[in-house]
Amino acid sequence: MRAAAGEARSLSIRVDGAAEGLSLDATATMATGDVLGLTAKGSADLARRQAAFASLKVSGLNTRWRLADDARPRLEWTDTAVGVAVLALVDEAGGQQSAVLDGAWGDPARPGLRLRLKGVRIEPFFAVGGSSPYGGELEADALVSRGSGGDARVSADFTLRRGRVRRLPVQQTAGHIDYAGQMASLDVRLDQAPGAWLTASGRVPVAAGASASSGEELSLHVVSSPIGLGLLEGVSDLVKNVSGQMQLDVTALGTLRDPHFA
């Protein structure tokens, strides 16, 4: 079984219905060992194929989320589509991080599912053994839609402020990414500090499980001012404890298996 966070080893779902409402408890254990959990209470009208949530909690990847205080999300479905109305979550710890999901999947009359993130700390999602190689506060606006062949398509704008790559601080990373047909088109700018920047634009294969065996063609242009070598530590675990500066103006062409640089 597969989920958004990867492959699931096991999945447990319990649904209880009573006159006062409906409750749902679900737990998924991922192949990585991470445990994802969801608990919800509300009501459902099966004849109309609608459900409303009075409370909802989500946990996993070292984070815990709950419904925002003023959120009253609704779920509706047909044989081919699922829609959600303003599912707004905030972090349990402080309520300052937010994630809002709204829209529909599989409904040709609607543009898709829109996910908006604000002030989301990324450290917990990458943490291993209590430490994370990456940090920062993420804001994003992403639209996930269904292509004509049933494949997922993503269009997203994002900004990561007060970031960090291991020990190296990064002022801001921002840009736009489109994903379709197992390819990502990106236009991204990283500002390490005033006057120290890096841009990357082009197309990169990102198929599920993509590796050097992917035959999809890439075309990526990277340009920078003099910038810290420590950024390379965020690209490969083989690079550690480096210092100094680099300046780039390079284009990668070919495939992941056989890239060419110019």
Secondary structure, 3 states (H helix, E strand, C coil): CEECCEEEEEEEEEEEEECCEEEEEEEEEECCCCEEEEEEEEEEECCCCEEEEEEEEEEECCEEEEECCCCCCEEEECCCCEEEEEEEEEECCCCCCEEEEEEEECCCCCCCEEEEEEEEECHHHHCECCECCEEEEEEEEEEEEECCCCCEEEEEEEEEEEEEECCEEEEEEEEEEEEECCEEEEEEEEEEECCEEEEEEEEEECCCCCCCCCCCEEEEEEEECCEEHHHHHHCCCCCCCCCCEECCEEEEEEECCCEEEC
